[in-house]
Amino acid sequence: MVAPIKTHIAVVGAGIIGLATAFRLAAAGREVVVIDPNEPGSGASCGNAGTLAPYACAPVGNPDVLRNLPGLLFNAESPLAIRLAASPSLVPWLSRFVRQSLPAAARRNGVALAGLLREAMPAWRELADQAHVTNLLRYEGCLYLYREKAPAKDSEWGARLRNEMGVRQKRLTAAEVAEMEPALPPVAGGLLFPDAAHIIDPAVLSGRMAAATESLGASFQRARVERLASQNGGTIRLTCGDRIVDAHTVVLAAGAWSQSLALQVGDKIPLDTERGYHVEFDMDSPLIKRPVSPIDLGLYFTPMLGRLRVAGTVELGGLAAPLNPARIALLERGARKLFPNLGPMSGQWLGFRPSLPDSLPVIGRSRHGGNLIHAFGHGHLGMTLAAITSRAVVGLIERRNDPPDLSAFAPDRFG
Ligand SMILES: Cc1cc2nc3c(=O)[nH]c(=O)nc-3n(C[C@H](O)[C@H](O)[C@H](O)COP(=O)(O)OP(=O)(O)OC[C@H]3O[C@@H](n4cnc5c(N)ncnc54)[C@H](O)[C@@H]3O)c2cc1C
């Protein structure tokens, strides 16, 4: 056994949440050790759609989704699927999800999410500037597409909530969509979110954030945290194989893998994963200027460095099962519905969104030890929320009392 590494703060997990947090802490002059068995940013933070989506306050579980759930689950072309082998273990998560999709709970969750999202973009501008990654962001908005028929104004639950929360959204005619994105086939209409942005390569962004954090003096340990335990004297001991890290404060940011680590200190958090996929097509110049999402396909098409990425879908099925080729085929069919002349597929990927049944992240101190801070469960919005979450975590560590209000994200909200 090698001598324990002693540090003020250990960050478990080097996804976008852990990296943004470690960067801010290192920039504030704190002693930081980041622990991850894998390359920084190679989890969910690598293959996502790259959209910074401050408009997305409608929780995944909402009355519209609930009403359409049977159709979504039993249609082979649907963006939602359940792996039957994993379904018994999913029952508790799904029953909470259904309860959280009822109107009052969904509205409460949407209001909480909107509060955090309101600060997401200013926080990103500040973080990107400090970490010198601004040139990887594009502020071009995001476009929903209605291919067949645009819905009547405010007929959807999410649109009404966005209006109520003051989200800027602009309805576009078919001609306006064609003017903004000339390579698209004719559509019935669109909805533009002008305050959205996108990352042109999430993996490159993570790599640059890790390098910036290291250059500020943080150390990166390639190791898997297996045990996490409070010690007499108030420190937390992390056991990673034959390596031990003793930290005054630990930030748990291990994405979809955080649940078992939180449980070791007695925090029972109903975290599961919504598996998602992407396919990519290499191209010299991008077909589109901004992320576009044909609503009926449930996919995002994002222009990335040297390629088009088509990402999305939700597969409930746990962390262990391998990539499902049927989901890749579904994405490829979806991609070619919008752009029939795409060349051969150049990449495919499966990733694990860390998801709570109420679509809210867990951000806050463990109730079993105040120097363990949870920062995981960002579901569909981890890229969008990384800058504001990391700012909030640093605020907790420094015991500042500035906003945002984190009560809706408390680790003990599930009882
Ligand atoms: C298809 C798809 C599309 C998406 N599109 C978007 C989008 O457009 N916009 C958006 O905002 N979000 C999007 N998301 C969601 C976003 O990608 C995630 O919410 C976000 O990446 C989660 O970041 P994270 O740091 O919590 O987790 P991760 O990036 O998964 O990082 C967790 C890290 O923890 C490490 N780890 C695991 N176990 C241990 C351990 N025991 N010890 C130490 N380290 C450990 C892992 O190796 C990993 O590096 C999408 C997700 C998917 C799957």
The ligand as an SDF file (V2000), in Angstrom:
LIG
                    3D

 53 58  0  0  0  0  0  0  0  0999 V2000
  -27.1640   11.1200  -26.3670 C   0  0  0  0  0  0  0  0  0  0  0  0
  -26.9790   12.2260  -25.3530 C   0  0  0  0  0  0  0  0  0  0  0  0
  -27.1820   13.5440  -25.7300 C   0  0  0  0  0  0  0  0  0  0  0  0
  -27.0420   14.5800  -24.7970 C   0  0  0  0  0  0  0  0  0  0  0  0
  -27.1630   15.8590  -25.2110 N   0  0  0  0  0  0  0  0  0  0  0  0
  -26.9900   16.8840  -24.3230 C   0  0  0  0  0  0  0  0  0  0  0  0
  -27.0760   18.2260  -24.7540 C   0  0  0  0  0  0  0  0  0  0  0  0
  -27.2370   18.5250  -25.9290 O   0  0  0  0  0  0  0  0  0  0  0  0
  -26.9630   19.2190  -23.8090 N   0  0  0  0  0  0  0  0  0  0  0  0
  -26.7730   18.9390  -22.4850 C   0  0  0  0  0  0  0  0  0  0  0  0
  -26.7200   19.8640  -21.6730 O   0  0  0  0  0  0  0  0  0  0  0  0
  -26.6210   17.6560  -22.0630 N   0  0  0  0  0  0  0  0  0  0  0  0
  -26.7360   16.6280  -22.9370 C   0  0  0  0  0  0  0  0  0  0  0  0
  -26.6290   15.3270  -22.5290 N   0  0  0  0  0  0  0  0  0  0  0  0
  -26.4250   15.0570  -21.0990 C   0  0  0  0  0  0  0  0  0  0  0  0
  -24.9730   15.2670  -20.6910 C   0  0  0  0  0  0  0  0  0  0  0  0
  -24.1100   14.6340  -21.6080 O   0  0  0  0  0  0  0  0  0  0  0  0
  -24.7660   14.6920  -19.2740 C   0  0  0  0  0  0  0  0  0  0  0  0
  -25.7490   15.1820  -18.3920 O   0  0  0  0  0  0  0  0  0  0  0  0
  -23.4080   15.0910  -18.7320 C   0  0  0  0  0  0  0  0  0  0  0  0
  -22.3940   14.7430  -19.6520 O   0  0  0  0  0  0  0  0  0  0  0  0
  -23.1400   14.4270  -17.3840 C   0  0  0  0  0  0  0  0  0  0  0  0
  -21.8620   14.8270  -16.9570 O   0  0  0  0  0  0  0  0  0  0  0  0
  -21.2060   14.1540  -15.6820 P   0  0  0  0  0  0  0  0  0  0  0  0
  -19.9060   14.8330  -15.4670 O   0  0  0  0  0  0  0  0  0  0  0  0
  -22.1950   14.1510  -14.5670 O   0  0  0  0  0  0  0  0  0  0  0  0
  -21.0340   12.6090  -16.0740 O   0  0  0  0  0  0  0  0  0  0  0  0
  -19.9680   11.8810  -17.0400 P   0  0  0  0  0  0  0  0  0  0  0  0
  -19.5510   12.7120  -18.1590 O   0  0  0  0  0  0  0  0  0  0  0  0
  -20.5510   10.5490  -17.3660 O   0  0  0  0  0  0  0  0  0  0  0  0
  -18.7040   11.7160  -16.1140 O   0  0  0  0  0  0  0  0  0  0  0  0
  -18.6900   10.8540  -15.0090 C   0  0  0  0  0  0  0  0  0  0  0  0
  -17.2510   10.4230  -14.7910 C   0  0  0  0  0  0  0  0  0  0  0  0
  -17.1840    9.6760  -13.5720 O   0  0  0  0  0  0  0  0  0  0  0  0
  -16.2240    8.6630  -13.7420 C   0  0  0  0  0  0  0  0  0  0  0  0
  -16.4410    7.6140  -12.7380 N   0  0  0  0  0  0  0  0  0  0  0  0
  -17.3900    6.6630  -12.7110 C   0  0  0  0  0  0  0  0  0  0  0  0
  -17.2400    5.8800  -11.6220 N   0  0  0  0  0  0  0  0  0  0  0  0
  -16.1710    6.3620  -10.9500 C   0  0  0  0  0  0  0  0  0  0  0  0
  -15.5120    5.9760   -9.7610 C   0  0  0  0  0  0  0  0  0  0  0  0
  -15.9500    4.9370   -9.0250 N   0  0  0  0  0  0  0  0  0  0  0  0
  -14.4130    6.6510   -9.3610 N   0  0  0  0  0  0  0  0  0  0  0  0
  -13.9690    7.7280  -10.0790 C   0  0  0  0  0  0  0  0  0  0  0  0
  -14.5710    8.1420  -11.2220 N   0  0  0  0  0  0  0  0  0  0  0  0
  -15.6530    7.4690  -11.6510 C   0  0  0  0  0  0  0  0  0  0  0  0
  -16.4550    8.1950  -15.1700 C   0  0  0  0  0  0  0  0  0  0  0  0
  -15.3020    7.5170  -15.6740 O   0  0  0  0  0  0  0  0  0  0  0  0
  -16.7390    9.4980  -15.8840 C   0  0  0  0  0  0  0  0  0  0  0  0
  -15.5710   10.0520  -16.4700 O   0  0  0  0  0  0  0  0  0  0  0  0
  -26.7430   14.2680  -23.4370 C   0  0  0  0  0  0  0  0  0  0  0  0
  -26.4990   12.9450  -23.0680 C   0  0  0  0  0  0  0  0  0  0  0  0
  -26.6070   11.9270  -24.0040 C   0  0  0  0  0  0  0  0  0  0  0  0
  -26.3240   10.5120  -23.5820 C   0  0  0  0  0  0  0  0  0  0  0  0
  1  2  1  0
  2  3  1  0
  2 52  2  0
  3  4  2  0
  4  5  1  0
  4 50  1  0
  5  6  2  0
  6  7  1  0
  6 13  1  0
  7  8  2  0
  7  9  1  0
  9 10  1  0
 10 11  2  0
 10 12  1  0
 12 13  2  0
 13 14  1  0
 14 15  1  0
 14 50  1  0
 15 16  1  0
 16 17  1  0
 16 18  1  0
 18 19  1  0
 18 20  1  0
 20 21  1  0
 20 22  1  0
 22 23  1  0
 23 24  1  0
 24 25  2  0
 24 26  1  0
 24 27  1  0
 27 28  1  0
 28 29  2  0
 28 30  1  0
 28 31  1  0
 31 32  1  0
 32 33  1  0
 33 34  1  0
 33 48  1  0
 34 35  1  0
 35 36  1  0
 35 46  1  0
 36 37  1  0
 36 45  1  0
 37 38  2  0
 38 39  1  0
 39 40  1  0
 39 45  2  0
 40 41  1  0
 40 42  2  0
 42 43  1  0
 43 44  2  0
 44 45  1  0
 46 47  1  0
 46 48  1  0
 48 49  1  0
 50 51  2  0
 51 52  1  0
 52 53  1  0
M  END
$$$$
